[in-house]
Amino acid sequence: MKEDKRIYTMAKETPYKAVLKMGLPVTMGMLFMVAYNLVDTYFVGLLHNDYQLAATNLAYPVMMILIAISGIVGNGGASYIARCIGANKEEEANHTLTIGFELILISSVILTILGMLFLNPLVSLLGAKEETFLYTRQYVSVMFLGSLFTMGNYAIGQLLRSEGSTFLSMVGMIVGTLANIILDPIFIFSLGLEIKGAAIATVLGNGIGMGIMLFYYFSGKTILKPSMKLLSMDSTIIKEIMLVGIPHTLEQFFSTAAILVNNNLAASYGALAVAGMGIANKIMSFGQYVYQGMAAGCQPLMGYNFGAREFNRLKELIKAGVVETTLLELGIMVLYGVFAPTLIGLFTTSRDVIGLGTQALRAFLWMLPFVGSTSIARNTFNAIGKPFYAFGITIVRQLLLYIPFLLLFNRLWGFTGLIHAQPAEEMVCMIFSLVLLLNAINRFAKED
């Protein structure tokens, strides 16, 4: 396989520089991606309807479900592609890419059908009550009808990053977000569609982003290219995709389940608490997407070097990823702590919502020094084709720590306990994740 600058970065660039080169473009792209929901929240907030504002938060898990399913292809396919490139199996990498495109189309059609068939029960499960049910239903129905665009935008971006094309992936996400910003006021206000218009703008923005990335693939700007000759399904490739993709998707489902528990607990404090926590969570998503972007950017680095059996370089890359991600998150932590009321006030004029949102945001920010290390560990396991270790981290994080912490802290300290549950859980999970990762890498090196 030819070595261009993308291959050089993964194989030979100094670890700290390689992590920045791969991680920062992905982080920028993911920050623009999360802006889809933030932009919706901002413009819906201009309607001065707290129930519609709460509905954007209640509907957010549907976006996570779509991304989780597309992650089977995006993360599973990307992991195997990076390992194939590292092992100089170019034909296998191209075949994996082509199968990935097929699976995206098939899964989006299935999800659209199921989502529309069970729409009302799902909206109730999301925590929507009488005042928010109709608004949440409107938003969710559009998301399902446009699932191909949302899923395709995420999965194809992941596949692009697997070959080191992080800049191309970033451009697609940025263009899609800019389109969403332009379309939101048109559909929400000019056409009078309100929250439904916000969902339509989000879907169309994702579609435009997906179109940009497809253009890159079919215009010869990428190392790999899908081919009609490789449309046939291959059991080995599908197994490799599913081996990483399904556990990763289950991670997302557990995260979604935790959000549902959180939303239902918050609903007991009223719609204003849901709205305030929702805004705080959307703002926190910028901090969360920084560590997720850095970890996702590192994933091809880890997969490539594992495929090339460069274990010493792999450990140096892990160290660089943890250090740089933690430093970035500490900076965001300070920023959020100082400007919390101003940030919440960008999305609502309600004094009550601003007060509750500020309280929640200043509690949530204490998770930031810990989450980056956990994400680096989890993505590294996925990158090297050891997804059950990553899944083990998720089981500990979501089922053994976060949900029990939510229930216990809420019972002991009420709303204050509810918003401090995740920082406590993340601190414990970070220690577990790093110990597990370092022991596993040392063991793999000895066995090689």
Residue pairs with C-beta under 8 A, 6 or more apart in sequence:
1 7
1 85
1 88
1 90
1 223
2 223
3 11
4 223
6 163
6 164
6 165
6 223
7 85
7 164
7 223
9 18
9 21
9 22
9 164
9 301
10 18
10 22
10 82
10 85
10 86
10 164
10 300
10 301
10 304
10 305
11 86
11 304
11 305
11 308
11 310
13 21
15 313
15 316
15 317
15 319
15 320
16 320
16 323
16 324
18 301
18 317
18 320
19 294
19 297
19 298
19 301
19 317
19 320
19 321
19 324
20 324
21 166
22 161
22 164
22 166
22 297
22 298
22 300
22 301
23 293
23 294
23 295
23 296
23 297
23 298
23 321
23 324
23 325
24 293
24 294
24 297
25 166
25 167
25 169
25 170
25 297
26 161
26 166
26 169
26 170
26 293
26 294
26 296
26 297
27 289
27 290
27 293
27 294
27 297
28 170
28 174
28 293
29 157
29 166
29 169
29 170
29 171
29 172
29 173
29 174
29 293
30 173
30 289
30 292
30 293
30 296
31 286
31 289
31 290
31 293
32 170
32 173
32 174
32 176
32 177
33 153
33 154
33 173
33 176
33 177
33 289
34 282
34 285
34 286
34 289
35 177
35 180
35 181
36 176
36 177
36 180
36 202
36 205
36 206
37 56
37 60
37 63
37 202
37 282
37 285
38 282
38 283
38 285
38 286
39 177
39 180
39 181
39 184
39 201
40 56
40 180
40 184
40 198
40 199
40 201
40 202
41 53
41 56
41 57
41 278
41 279
41 282
41 347
42 346
42 347
43 184
43 185
43 188
43 189
43 198
44 52
44 53
44 56
44 188
44 194
44 195
44 198
45 53
45 347
45 348
46 188
46 189
47 53
47 188
47 194
47 195
48 349
49 194
50 271
50 272
50 275
50 348
50 350
50 353
51 131
51 132
51 135
51 271
52 135
52 194
52 195
53 275
53 278
53 279
53 347
53 348
53 353
54 132
54 271
54 274
54 275
54 278
55 128
55 132
55 135
55 136
55 138
55 139
55 195
56 139
56 195
56 198
56 278
57 263
57 274
57 275
57 277
57 278
57 279
57 281
57 282
58 126
58 127
58 128
58 132
58 136
58 263
58 274
58 278
59 126
59 136
59 139
59 140
59 143
59 199
60 259
60 278
60 281
61 126
61 256
61 259
61 260
61 263
62 115
62 122
62 126
62 139
62 140
62 143
62 144
63 143
63 150
64 252
64 255
64 256
64 259
65 111
65 252
65 253
65 256
66 111
66 143
66 147
66 150
66 151
66 154
67 150
67 151
67 154
67 252
68 249
68 251
68 252
68 253
68 256
69 107
69 111
69 151
69 249
70 104
70 107
70 108
70 150
70 151
70 152
70 154
70 155
71 154
71 155
71 158
71 245
71 248
71 249
71 252
72 103
72 107
72 241
72 242
72 245
72 246
72 248
72 249
73 100
73 103
73 104
73 107
73 155
73 158
73 159
73 241
73 245
74 100
74 154
74 155
74 156
74 157
74 158
74 159
74 245
75 158
75 244
75 245
75 248
75 249
75 299
75 382
76 240
76 241
76 242
76 243
76 244
76 245
76 246
76 248
77 96
77 97
77 99
77 100
77 103
77 155
77 158
77 159
77 162
77 241
77 245
78 158
78 159
78 161
78 162
78 299
78 300
78 303
79 162
79 240
79 244
79 299
79 303
79 382
79 383
79 384
79 385
80 93
80 96
80 237
80 240
80 241
80 244
80 385
81 93
81 96
81 97
81 159
81 162
81 163
81 224
82 162
82 163
82 299
82 300
82 302
82 303
82 304
82 307
82 383
83 303
83 304
83 306
83 307
83 383
83 384
83 385
84 90
84 92
84 93
84 96
84 307
85 93
85 162
85 163
85 223
85 304
85 307
86 303
86 304
86 305
86 306
86 307
86 308
87 307
87 308
90 224
92 237
93 163
93 224
94 224
94 225
94 226
94 227
94 230
95 230
95 234
95 237
96 237
96 240
96 241
97 159
97 224
97 225
97 226
98 226
98 227
98 230
98 231
99 230
99 233
99 234
99 237
99 238
99 241
100 155
100 159
100 241
101 156
101 226
102 231
102 233
103 241
104 148
104 151
104 152
104 155
104 156
105 148
107 151
108 147
108 148
108 151
108 152
109 148
111 144
111 147
111 151
112 144
112 145
112 147
112 148
115 122
115 140
115 141
115 143
115 144
115 147
116 141
116 144
116 145
119 137
119 140
119 141
119 144
120 137
122 140
123 133
123 136
123 137
123 140
124 133
125 260
126 136
126 140
126 260
126 263
127 260
127 263
127 264
127 267
127 274
128 135
128 136
128 137
129 267
129 271
131 271
132 271
132 274
135 195
138 195
138 196
138 199
139 195
139 196
139 198
139 199
140 199
141 199
142 196
142 199
142 200
142 202
142 203
143 150
143 199
143 202
143 203
145 203
146 199
146 200
146 202
146 203
146 204
146 206
146 207
148 207
149 203
149 204
149 206
149 207
149 210
150 202
150 203
150 206
152 206
152 207
152 210
153 172
153 173
153 176
153 206
153 207
153 209
153 210
153 213
156 172
156 210
156 213
156 214
156 217
157 169
157 172
157 173
157 209
157 213
158 169
158 296
160 166
160 168
160 169
160 172
160 213
160 216
160 217
160 222
161 169
161 296
161 297
161 299
161 300
162 299
162 300
162 303
163 222
163 223
163 224
163 300
164 223
164 300
165 216
165 221
165 222
165 223
166 297
168 213
168 216
168 221
168 222
169 213
171 212
172 209
172 210
172 212
172 213
172 216
173 209
175 208
175 209
175 212
176 205
176 206
176 207
176 208
176 209
176 210
176 212
177 205
177 209
179 204
179 205
179 208
179 209
180 201
180 202
180 204
180 205
180 206
183 200
183 201
183 204
183 205
184 197
184 198
184 201
186 197
186 201
187 193
187 196
187 197
187 198
187 200
187 201
188 194
188 195
188 197
188 198
188 201
189 197
191 197
193 200
216 222
217 224
217 225
217 226
218 225
218 226
240 385
243 385
243 387
244 382
244 385
244 387
245 387
246 387
247 382
247 387
247 388
247 390
247 391
247 394
248 382
248 387
248 390
248 391
250 391
250 394
251 378
251 390
251 391
251 394
251 398
254 394
254 395
254 397
254 398
254 399
255 394
255 398
257 398
257 403
258 398
258 402
258 403
258 406
261 403
261 406
261 407
262 277
262 406
262 418
263 274
265 406
265 407
265 410
265 418
266 273
266 274
266 277
266 415
266 418
267 273
267 274
269 415
272 350
272 352
272 353
272 356
273 356
273 415
275 348
275 350
275 353
275 356
275 357
276 344
276 352
276 353
276 354
276 355
276 356
276 357
276 358
276 359
276 360
277 356
277 357
277 360
277 419
279 344
279 347
279 348
279 353
279 357
280 344
280 357
280 358
280 360
280 361
280 364
280 419
281 360
281 364
282 347
283 336
283 343
283 344
283 361
284 336
284 361
284 364
284 365
286 332
287 329
287 332
287 333
287 336
287 365
287 368
288 371
290 325
290 328
290 329
290 332
290 372
291 325
291 328
291 329
291 368
291 371
291 372
291 375
291 376
292 375
294 321
294 324
294 325
294 328
294 372
294 375
294 376
295 321
295 325
295 372
295 375
295 376
295 378
295 379
296 379
298 317
298 321
298 376
298 379
298 380
298 383
299 379
299 380
299 382
299 383
300 383
301 317
301 383
302 314
302 317
302 318
302 379
302 380
302 383
302 384
303 383
303 384
303 385
305 311
305 313
305 314
305 317
306 314
306 383
306 384
306 385
306 444
309 448
311 441
311 444
311 445
311 448
314 380
314 384
314 441
315 438
315 441
318 376
318 377
318 380
318 437
318 438
318 441
321 376
322 372
322 373
322 376
322 434
325 372
325 373
325 375
325 376
326 369
326 372
326 373
328 372
329 368
329 369
329 371
329 372
330 368
330 369
332 365
332 368
333 365
333 366
333 368
333 369
336 343
336 361
336 362
336 365
336 368
337 362
337 365
340 358
340 361
340 362
341 354
341 358
343 361
344 353
344 354
344 357
344 358
344 361
345 354
347 357
348 354
348 357
356 415
359 415
359 416
359 419
360 419
363 416
363 419
363 420
363 423
364 419
364 422
364 423
366 420
366 423
367 422
367 423
367 426
367 427
370 423
370 426
370 427
370 429
370 430
371 426
371 430
373 430
373 433
373 434
374 393
374 397
374 426
374 429
374 430
374 433
376 437
377 390
377 393
377 433
377 434
377 436
377 437
378 390
378 393
378 394
378 433
379 390
380 437
381 387
381 389
381 390
381 393
381 437
381 440
382 390
384 444
386 440
389 436
389 437
389 440
392 436
393 429
393 432
393 433
393 436
396 429
396 432
397 425
397 426
397 429
401 425
401 428
401 429
402 421
402 422
402 425
405 421
405 422
405 424
405 425
406 418
406 421
406 422
408 417
408 421
409 417
409 418
409 420
409 421
409 424
410 417
410 418
410 421
411 417
413 420
